[in-house]
Amino acid sequence: MSFETYLAFRYFKGTRKGARFLSFIKLMAIAGVAVGSAGLLIALSIVHGFKTTINEKILGFAPHITVTTFTDQPIYRADTLETFLTGFDEIESLQVVTEGQVMIQTKEAITGTLLKGISDPNASSFVDYLSEGTFDLSVDSTGLPGIVLGDDLVQTLQAQIGSIITIYTIQGIPSLVNSPEIQQFRLSGVYETGVDIFDELYAISDRQYAQKLFDLGPTQAHAVELKLVDYTQINQFDAVLGEQLGFPYYEETITSKYGSIFAWVELQENMIPLVISVMIIVAAFNLIGAVLMMVLERTKDIGILKTLGGKSAMIRRVFLLEGVIVAGIGLTIGIGISLLFAYLQLEYQIIPLSEENYYMSYAPVELRFFDFILTTVVTISLCALASWLPACIAAKTDPLKVISYGR
């Protein structure tokens, strides 16, 4: 251990009589650094958790790219388009769908929704979010095909597994010669993603019944939904697909379709840590007062050290080290607080959230090693910078005045 380090730790302990006020100042400085660093790490872990959770829900549930037409007309040869798209290695799975607005009714309630007819239930992401019942779209023993609804839609309809669901739709203006198409289903399953725009929107049936309701031919469909192997390549593949398909096809990416949600998450990730970082800056500059008090307390010692040949640079390093010691202890406590919070939140969900507003029932936490490294570097650097001014004052102390006049 160097002489400067030894002195810094000796002065930091503050064993001298009458140093209680100085000890209190040091404790406040340590507490400030601890609260600031813990606040930043907790904020970073929560915003990362928000981003990851919402991205997983949206990217895992919704199609990455949806191929439709520029007009309201359906895709007339969806089978040919499906065959063409299966040739791309970037596509993990695809689903030919028929969808449109319908009225959905039970004995207790009626509402509007979006009926989505799918061709392959095994390739559907709805299966992964099934919360009740089974994902069975086949015809049961009573002759009714199965249907799967979102949790919010089920609550609106006051339905339960086994309930008879009536769906009807109409093209154009209702009249005696233009009656609605009607199809009854039996509720076989309920899915729940925690995202309202999904849970209250879709009714899932076999595609053949959706084609009948919307008066489409066997090779016609409204869209082809694509899931990519690597979702980070959505925009790049969309550009390639646009060149390959051309008119009359139109591709819509998940980032453009749900752009407002992704923008909301990005805003949180960018702004909240910036605001919380102010706490560390305030705590670092509190060190100016703390280290300055240490300098004033050790004025006579500084004079003696200089008389014995101690250089100004050595004196400066001693009090810089004192500031770094305060920062190190506060940072260690702050990291401990953030880790304890992460454990409690993951195990006991001590911060609940409104799922209607935040798409999740509790605040998610995701710890990243880089955040701890960044917080450590920033905190130590700011505290060392804040300690520089009082350390320079200590280094400029005149030993003659101190020894002669006691100040």
LINRAPE-V920280 format. One line per field, one symbol per residue. ss: DSSP state (H for helix, E for strand, C for the rest). psi: psi as a letter, one per 40 degrees, with the letter a starting at -180 (. if undefined). burial: + if it has 24 or more other C-alpha atoms within 12 Angstrom, else -. Layout:
BEGIN
ss = ???
psi = ???
burial = ???
END
This chain:
BEGIN
ss = CCHHHHHHHHHHHCCCCCCHHHHHHHHHHHHHHHHHHHHHHHHHHHHHHHHHHHHHHHHHHCCCEEEEECCCCCECCHHHHHHHHCCCCCEEEEEEEEEEEEEEECCCCEEEEEEEEECCHHHCHHHHHEEEECCCCCECCCCCEEEEEEHHHHHHHCCCCCCEEEEEECCCCCCCCCCCEEEEEEEEEEECCCCHHHHCCEEEEEHHHHHHHCCCCCCCECEEEEEECCHHHHHHHHHHHHHHHCCCEEEEEHHHHCHHHHHHHHHHHHHHHHHHHHHHHHHHHHHHHHHHHHHHHCHHHHHHHHHCCCCHHHHHHHHHHHHHHHHHHHHHHHHHHHHHHHHHHHHHCCCECCHHHHCCCECCCCCCHHHHHHHHHHHHHHHHHHHHHHHHHHHCCCHHHHHHHCC
psi = hidddddddddddfeiieeddddddddddddddddddddddddddddddddddddddddddiidhhhaidaeiihdgddddddddeehdehdiihhihiihihhiaddiiiiahhhhidgddeheddeeheiaigheihaeeehiiihiiddddddefiiheihhhhiiihahiadegiihhhiihhdihihdehdeddedihhiidddddddefiideiidihhhhidheeeddddddddddddaieihhhiddddfddddddddddddddddddddddddddeddddddddddddfdddddddddeehiddddddddddddddddddddddddddddddddddddegegiihdddeeieihihhhhddddddddddddddddddeddddddddehhddddddef.
burial = ---+--++--++-+-------++-+++++++++++++++++++++++++++++++++++++++++++++----++++++-++--+----++-++++++++++++++----+++++++++++--++++-++++++++++-----+++++++++++-++-+++++++++++-----------+-++++++++++++++++++++++++++++++++++-+++++++++++--+--+--++--++------+++++++--+--++--+--++--++--+++++++++++++++++++++++++++++++-----+-++++++++++++++++++++++-+++-++--+-------------++-++++++---++--++-++++++++++++++++++++++--------
END
